[in-house]
């Protein structure tokens, strides 16, 4: 990175996302036995399924270098509700030592459990602004995973064959024209549809798509969204037409289309021209078709009036340490997080294996590994970004209220005006 100043403003008040169960963590009895011996056991409960295997490989490397620490990893994300699963874990008494929080609302909900991480090496290396939404006074209550961005990931070969220059797509009208061209040439292009809209995934429509059209209402600030008494939805009609466009020209039925089908079965196999997703999909695409991933994918920004040519960039989630764990476990948890983001081995994995855009100083960003992340870094470094404000919304609102009502609209159970009105009323009620 070019120092902390690069992301001041860009990330000052972001931010931040999102499908299967991974390896299970140890039981309480296992932990007690391990902790009573020579080893300290740290249980991690994390959401990012996209790097599950790579993360577990790094854990094994850490354990080899730290034979006195045993780490169990449990991954819940995407199609499974991480927030609900985490809440259940705490309610059952099976509390993890390391877990994820998404921003101000999660910090408030788990405040009694959050250890101060301000003295960790990772916190001191975090880029300016990336910690703002997890601070309480001088305390730092979370460490950023990475930086991510999203938009329409497109198939370069399909666009070229259709005679479409992606750089020419700036406005909604430009996008609509390109979509109609692609649709008219489906047979020639060898695609089933233009889009694969994973509307079954509430985070795809309620978090990411909605965020693009809500960010300006809160000045692209997650903190401002968190403090807002209402959701203006001044770009409600823009959100509607973008949802309509994707749904109309998508593989059907969109309400049963999930993340795995969207990314792995449809886009990675060349059956659709575009998907609304982010750079976190790269490993999955690469696993299906390395050559396609490396040479034939890129981003088209989701057009928003007044913010054309910008990508939403933010921190998807933060690592938190449970301060109610035993002192040895808290110390070991901090040691692992520091090692992951500041050691040479950890930094190599972050860049090359996880395919992350670092949220920390001390990285050679010329080594950002994949084309999607490179594009996002370019947009971010040039300031062509839209803030991630969705995690400043009331707890559970984006998916449990907004996305649910967007799904009802797509199914014909609700009008658009009814869907937005219900979402606005729920926001206001939660903020009274």
C-alpha positions, 0 to 999 in steps of 0.5 A, a space after each residue: 500500500 502507499 501508506 495509510 493516507 490512500 484510504 483516508 476518506 475512502 474507508 473512513 466510515 465504511 463499510 461493511 458481507 455472506 455457503 456451507 458448513 466447514 470443519 467443526 470446532 472442538 467441544 468444550 470438553 476438548 478445549 478443557 482437556 487441551 488447555 489443561 495440558 501443554 496446548 492452548 486451544 483456540 476455537 474460531 467461528 468465521 463466515 467467509 466460506 470462499 477462503 475456507 480451505 486456504 484459511 485452514 491450510 494457513 492454520 495448519 502452518 501456524 500450528 506447526 510454527 506454534 506447537 503450543 497452540 491448537 486451532 479449531 475452525 468452524 465456517 458458516 457463511 453464504 447460504 447459511 445465516 452466520 449471524 443467527 448461527 453465531 447468536 445460537 453458539 453464544 446462547 448455547 454456551 459454546 462461545 468461540 474465542 475468535 468470531 466475526 463482527 460486521 460493524 457498529 450494530 454487531 459491536 453493540 450487540 456483542 460489546 460485552 464480549 469484545 476484547 480490546 485489540 488496540 495493542 496488537 500489531 495488526 491494529 497498529 498496521 491497519 489502514 487509516 479508516 478501516 477501524 472506525 466502525 469497530 472503535 469505542 473510544 480508544 479501544 479497537 474491538 475488531 481487526 479487518 479481514 480485507 478490502 472487497 469490492 463488487 459490481 457486475 463481473 462479466 465474461 470478456 469473451 462473450 462481450 467481445 463476440 457480441 461487439 460490446 465494449 464494457 468501458 462504454 457502459 456508464 449509465 443505466 441506459 448503456 447497461 440496458 442496451 448492452 443487456 438487450 444486445 446480449 439477450 438477442 444473441 444468446 444462441 450465437 454467444 452460447 449463453 442461457 441468459 445474460 444474468 444469473 441473479 441469485 435472488 435466493 441469497 438475501 445478502 445479494 439483493 438486500 445487502 449489496 444491490 440495495 447498498 449501491 442505491 442507499 449509500 448516498 442517502 448516508 454520505 457513504 458512511 456506515 456510522 451515519 447510517 448507524 445513527 440514522 432514524 430513517 431510511 430515505 430511499 431517494 433512489 428507490 426507483 433506480 434500485 427497482 429498475 436495476 432489480 427488474 433488469 437483472 430478474 427479467 434477463 436472468 436464468 430462471 427462477 431467480 428466487 431459487 437461484 443460490 450463490 453456488 449455482 450463480 458462480 460455479 454452475 452458471 458463470 464459471 462455465 460460461 452459461 451467462 454473461 454477467 453476475 452481480 458479485 465481488 472479488 471474493 468469487 475469484 477462488 471459486 471461479 479459478 477452481 472451476 476454470 483457471 484460464 477463464 479466471 485469469 484472462 477472461 473476467 472483469 468488472 462493470 460498475 453498477 450504474 448509479 445516477 451521479 456515481 457512474 463508473 464507481 465500485 462499492 469498496 469496503 471491509 466485509 467483516 472484522 475479527 473479534 476476540 472473546 474477552 470472556 475466554 480464558 486469558 491464555 486463549 485470549 493471548 493465543 487468539 491475538 497471537 494468531 491474528 497478528 501472525 496472519 496479518 503481519 508475519 511474512 508467511 501470513 502476508 504471503 497467504 493473504 495476498 497469494 492464497 486468500 487473494 485478498 486486497 490487504 487492509 493493512 500496511 506492509 504489503 507489496 500491492 503489486 503482488 495482488 494476485 487476481 484480476 478482480 482484486 487488481 481492478 478493485 484496488 485501481 478503483 479504490 486508489 483513484 477514489 472511484 468508490 461507493 461506500 459500504 453502508 449496509 452494516 450500519 442498518 438496524 440489526 437484521 434489517 437488510 436481509 430479514 426485512 428489506 431482502 425479504 420484501 424484495 423477494 416478495 416483490 419478485 414473486 408478485 406477493 407485494 408491490 414495490 411501494 409496499 416493499 419499500 414502505 415496510 422496510 422504511 417502517 421497520 427501520 424507523 421502529 427499530 431506531 425509536 
